[in-house]
Amino acid sequence: MTIRVRIALATVALLGGLLACALERPLPSDEPIPPDASAAPQVVAAYHLVEDGRQQLAIGQTAAAIATFQKALALAPSSPHANFALGEAKLRQADYRAALIYGDRVARLVGNDPEWRRRVALLRGQAYEGAGDMARAREAYLDVLRLDPGSGEARDGLGRLGDAPPIP
């Protein structure tokens, strides 16, 4: 097989994965929150593994991404990045219970950080919605709006539930 054929096949596979991801509901976060400058080396290494896993997740390689996230978690068990990424991947797999467990871990790890709380609330909203627990999904989406009144993701979630609040 020539190099041109290999490149063409790789491009088609990549575009197919990106298209499949684009058709799915977006994950709860845009970018991972970088670790503090004083973070331990294993936390920084775990963060970079999480970035690698996110790239795998973006092209539809969910199982590979989960394995990468688990490596990150093995390096830094208390990494909110690794726990959150696993929650996102489990959400993608429709393993809503596991997504909620990882979200709860992140909530315990990050305390009152508003950006992390917003992301966890959005993850919870999507997980509860996927699991069919609309009352808890609604409450989670409302938590997101309390933290970020302009959140389109939370408004979309509430809209799917039939509860879209007015835009201020």
C-alpha positions as CSV (number, residue, x, y, z in Angstrom):
1,M,0.0,0.0,0.0
2,T,1.4,3.4,-1.0
3,I,1.9,6.2,1.4
4,R,-0.7,8.3,-0.3
5,V,-3.3,5.5,0.1
6,R,-2.4,5.2,3.8
7,I,-2.7,8.9,4.3
8,A,-6.1,8.9,2.5
9,L,-7.4,6.0,4.7
10,A,-6.1,7.7,7.9
11,T,-7.8,11.0,6.9
12,V,-11.1,9.2,6.1
13,A,-11.0,7.4,9.5
14,L,-10.2,10.6,11.3
15,L,-12.9,12.6,9.6
16,G,-15.4,9.8,10.3
17,G,-14.5,9.8,14.0
18,L,-14.8,13.6,14.2
19,L,-18.2,13.5,12.4
20,A,-19.5,10.9,14.8
21,C,-18.4,13.0,17.7
22,A,-20.0,16.1,16.3
23,L,-23.3,14.4,16.0
24,E,-23.3,13.4,19.7
25,R,-24.3,15.7,22.6
26,P,-21.2,17.8,23.6
27,L,-19.4,16.7,26.8
28,P,-19.7,19.0,29.8
29,S,-16.5,20.9,29.4
30,D,-14.5,22.8,26.8
31,E,-11.0,22.4,28.0
32,P,-9.5,20.8,31.0
33,I,-8.5,23.2,33.8
34,P,-4.7,23.1,34.0
35,P,-3.0,22.1,37.3
36,D,-1.7,24.7,39.6
37,A,2.0,25.7,39.0
38,S,3.0,24.2,42.3
39,A,1.4,20.8,41.4
40,A,3.5,17.6,42.0
41,P,5.2,16.1,39.0
42,Q,2.8,13.1,38.9
43,V,-0.2,15.4,38.9
44,V,1.3,17.3,35.9
45,A,2.1,13.9,34.1
46,A,-1.5,12.8,34.8
47,Y,-2.8,16.0,33.3
48,H,-0.9,15.4,30.1
49,L,-2.2,11.8,30.0
50,V,-5.7,13.3,30.3
51,E,-5.0,15.6,27.4
52,D,-3.9,12.5,25.3
53,G,-7.1,10.7,26.4
54,R,-9.3,13.6,25.4
55,Q,-7.8,13.5,21.9
56,Q,-8.6,9.8,21.8
57,L,-12.1,10.5,23.0
58,A,-12.5,13.2,20.4
59,I,-11.9,10.8,17.5
60,G,-14.2,8.1,19.0
61,Q,-11.6,5.9,20.6
62,T,-13.5,5.7,23.9
63,A,-12.0,2.5,25.2
64,A,-8.5,3.7,24.5
65,A,-9.3,7.0,26.2
66,I,-10.6,5.2,29.3
67,A,-7.4,3.2,29.5
68,T,-5.4,6.4,29.2
69,F,-7.5,8.1,31.9
70,Q,-7.0,5.1,34.2
71,K,-3.2,5.4,33.7
72,A,-3.5,9.1,34.7
73,L,-5.6,8.1,37.8
74,A,-3.0,5.5,38.7
75,L,-0.3,8.2,38.7
76,A,-2.5,10.7,40.6
77,P,-5.6,9.2,42.3
78,S,-6.7,12.6,43.6
79,S,-6.4,14.3,40.2
80,P,-9.7,16.1,39.5
81,H,-8.6,16.1,35.8
82,A,-8.4,12.3,35.6
83,N,-11.5,11.7,37.6
84,F,-13.5,14.2,35.5
85,A,-12.2,12.8,32.3
86,L,-13.3,9.3,33.3
87,G,-16.7,10.7,34.2
88,E,-17.0,12.2,30.7
89,A,-15.9,9.0,29.0
90,K,-18.4,7.0,31.1
91,L,-21.1,9.5,30.1
92,R,-20.1,8.9,26.5
93,Q,-20.5,5.1,27.1
94,A,-23.9,5.7,28.7
95,D,-22.6,4.4,32.0
96,Y,-24.4,7.0,33.9
97,R,-23.9,5.6,37.4
98,A,-20.1,5.5,36.9
99,A,-20.2,9.1,35.4
100,L,-21.9,10.2,38.6
101,I,-19.4,8.4,40.8
102,Y,-16.5,10.1,39.1
103,G,-18.3,13.5,39.2
104,D,-18.8,13.0,43.0
105,R,-15.1,12.3,43.4
106,V,-14.3,15.5,41.6
107,A,-16.7,17.5,43.7
108,R,-15.0,16.2,46.9
109,L,-11.5,17.0,45.4
110,V,-12.1,20.6,44.2
111,G,-14.2,22.0,47.1
112,N,-15.8,25.4,46.2
113,D,-14.0,26.1,43.0
114,P,-16.8,27.6,40.9
115,E,-15.5,26.5,37.5
116,W,-15.1,22.9,38.6
117,R,-18.5,23.0,40.4
118,R,-20.1,24.2,37.1
119,R,-18.5,21.4,35.1
120,V,-19.5,18.7,37.7
121,A,-23.1,20.0,37.8
122,L,-23.3,19.8,34.0
123,L,-21.9,16.3,34.0
124,R,-24.4,15.3,36.6
125,G,-27.2,16.9,34.6
126,Q,-26.3,15.0,31.5
127,A,-25.8,11.7,33.5
128,Y,-29.2,12.1,35.3
129,E,-30.9,13.0,32.1
130,G,-29.4,9.9,30.3
131,A,-30.5,7.7,33.2
132,G,-34.0,9.1,33.0
133,D,-34.0,10.9,36.4
134,M,-35.4,14.1,35.1
135,A,-36.0,15.7,38.5
136,R,-32.3,15.4,39.4
137,A,-31.2,16.4,35.9
138,R,-33.3,19.5,36.2
139,E,-31.8,20.4,39.6
140,A,-28.3,19.8,38.2
141,Y,-28.9,22.1,35.2
142,L,-30.3,24.7,37.5
143,D,-27.1,24.5,39.6
144,V,-25.1,25.1,36.4
145,L,-27.2,28.2,35.7
146,R,-26.7,29.5,39.3
147,L,-23.0,29.3,38.7
148,D,-23.1,30.5,35.0
149,P,-26.4,32.2,34.1
150,G,-25.4,32.3,30.4
151,S,-24.7,28.5,30.1
152,G,-26.1,27.4,26.8
153,E,-25.5,23.7,27.7
154,A,-27.6,24.0,30.8
155,R,-30.4,25.8,28.9
156,D,-30.3,23.2,26.2
157,G,-30.5,20.5,28.9
158,L,-33.5,22.2,30.5
159,G,-35.0,22.6,27.0
160,R,-34.8,18.9,26.4
161,L,-36.6,18.4,29.7
162,G,-39.2,21.0,28.7
163,D,-38.1,23.5,31.3
164,A,-36.1,26.1,29.4
165,P,-35.8,29.3,31.5
166,P,-36.1,32.7,29.9
167,I,-32.8,34.2,28.7
168,P,-32.0,37.2,30.9
